[in-house]
């Protein structure tokens, strides 16, 4: 199962973590893993390219073989950048919810409050 966790504080999303494999189909044919992966990578790249946030202002760790991606904003971003990331994170969440709705036995979504 792909477990998605969104990190938030006061209704502001600061990052996400995906872990696990869907095991919907064999490696290379698993559309659930492919869908989750492209959403995760698109979100990370959008934070950098669309929100104009330097990689040094994002903590991220990716271990593809383990199906692991952890992305978290650091504190040194502007209000405008934070505003833009909320649109990006909400889009990520919508995509993951659509994936979960179609493959409910293979995707879980949770939220975790952070300091």
C-alpha positions as CSV (number, residue, x, y, z in Angstrom):
1,X,0.0,0.0,0.0
2,X,1.1,3.5,-0.7
3,X,0.8,5.6,2.5
4,X,0.6,9.4,2.0
5,X,1.0,11.8,4.9
6,X,0.6,15.5,4.6
7,X,2.3,17.7,7.2
8,X,0.3,20.7,8.2
9,X,0.0,23.4,10.8
10,X,-3.0,25.6,11.2
11,X,-4.5,24.4,7.9
12,X,-1.2,25.2,6.0
13,X,0.5,22.3,4.3
14,X,4.2,22.3,4.7
15,X,5.1,19.0,3.0
16,X,4.3,15.4,2.4
17,X,5.6,11.9,2.6
18,X,4.9,8.9,0.5
19,X,6.0,5.4,1.4
20,X,5.4,1.9,0.2
21,X,4.4,0.2,-3.0
22,X,0.9,-0.4,-4.2
23,X,1.6,-3.9,-5.5
24,X,-1.3,-3.5,-7.8
25,X,0.6,-5.1,-10.7
26,X,4.1,-6.3,-11.2
27,X,7.0,-3.8,-11.2
28,X,6.9,-1.8,-14.4
29,X,3.2,-2.4,-14.9
30,X,1.9,-0.8,-11.7
31,X,-0.2,2.2,-12.7
32,X,-1.0,3.0,-9.1
33,X,2.7,3.4,-8.2
34,X,3.3,5.3,-11.4
35,X,0.4,7.7,-10.7
36,X,1.6,8.4,-7.1
37,X,5.2,8.8,-8.2
38,X,4.4,11.3,-11.0
39,X,2.3,13.3,-8.5
40,X,5.1,13.4,-6.0
41,X,7.8,14.3,-8.4
42,X,5.6,16.9,-10.2
43,X,4.8,18.5,-6.8
44,X,8.4,18.7,-5.8
45,X,9.5,20.2,-9.1
46,X,6.6,22.6,-9.1
47,X,7.7,23.9,-5.7
48,X,11.1,24.6,-7.1
49,X,10.0,25.9,-10.6
50,X,6.6,27.5,-10.0
51,X,6.9,28.7,-6.4
52,X,10.5,29.7,-7.1
53,X,11.9,28.1,-4.0
54,X,15.5,27.1,-3.9
55,X,16.4,23.5,-3.3
56,X,18.3,24.6,-0.2
57,X,14.9,25.8,1.3
58,X,13.4,22.4,1.0
59,X,14.2,19.3,2.9
60,X,13.7,16.3,0.7
61,X,14.7,12.6,0.7
62,X,13.9,10.2,-2.1
63,X,14.6,6.5,-2.1
64,X,12.9,5.2,-5.3
65,X,13.6,1.5,-4.6
66,X,11.7,1.7,-1.3
67,X,8.9,3.8,-2.7
68,X,9.9,6.6,-0.3
69,X,9.6,10.4,-0.8
70,X,9.7,13.0,2.0
71,X,9.4,16.7,1.1
72,X,9.2,19.5,3.7
73,X,9.5,23.2,3.4
74,X,12.0,25.0,5.6
75,X,11.2,28.2,7.4
76,X,13.1,30.6,5.1
77,X,10.5,31.2,2.4
78,X,8.5,34.3,1.7
79,X,4.7,34.7,2.2
80,X,4.2,34.8,-1.6
81,X,6.1,31.5,-2.0
82,X,4.1,29.9,0.9
83,X,0.9,31.1,-0.8
84,X,2.0,29.5,-4.1
85,X,3.0,26.2,-2.4
86,X,-0.5,25.9,-1.0
87,X,-2.0,25.8,-4.4
88,X,0.6,23.2,-5.4
89,X,0.1,21.1,-2.3
90,X,-3.7,21.3,-2.7
91,X,-3.3,20.1,-6.3
92,X,-1.2,17.2,-5.1
93,X,-3.9,16.3,-2.5
94,X,-6.6,16.4,-5.2
95,X,-4.6,14.1,-7.4
96,X,-3.9,11.7,-4.5
97,X,-7.6,11.7,-3.5
98,X,-8.6,10.8,-7.1
99,X,-6.0,8.0,-7.1
100,X,-7.3,6.8,-3.7
101,X,-10.9,6.9,-4.9
102,X,-10.1,4.7,-7.9
103,X,-7.8,2.3,-6.0
104,X,-8.9,2.5,-2.4
105,X,-7.2,-0.7,-1.3
106,X,-3.8,0.6,-2.5
107,X,-3.6,4.2,-1.3
108,X,-4.1,5.8,2.2
109,X,-4.0,9.5,3.0
110,X,-3.4,11.0,6.4
111,X,-2.6,14.3,7.9
112,X,0.0,15.0,10.7
113,X,0.2,18.3,12.6
114,X,3.7,19.7,12.8
115,X,5.3,22.4,15.0
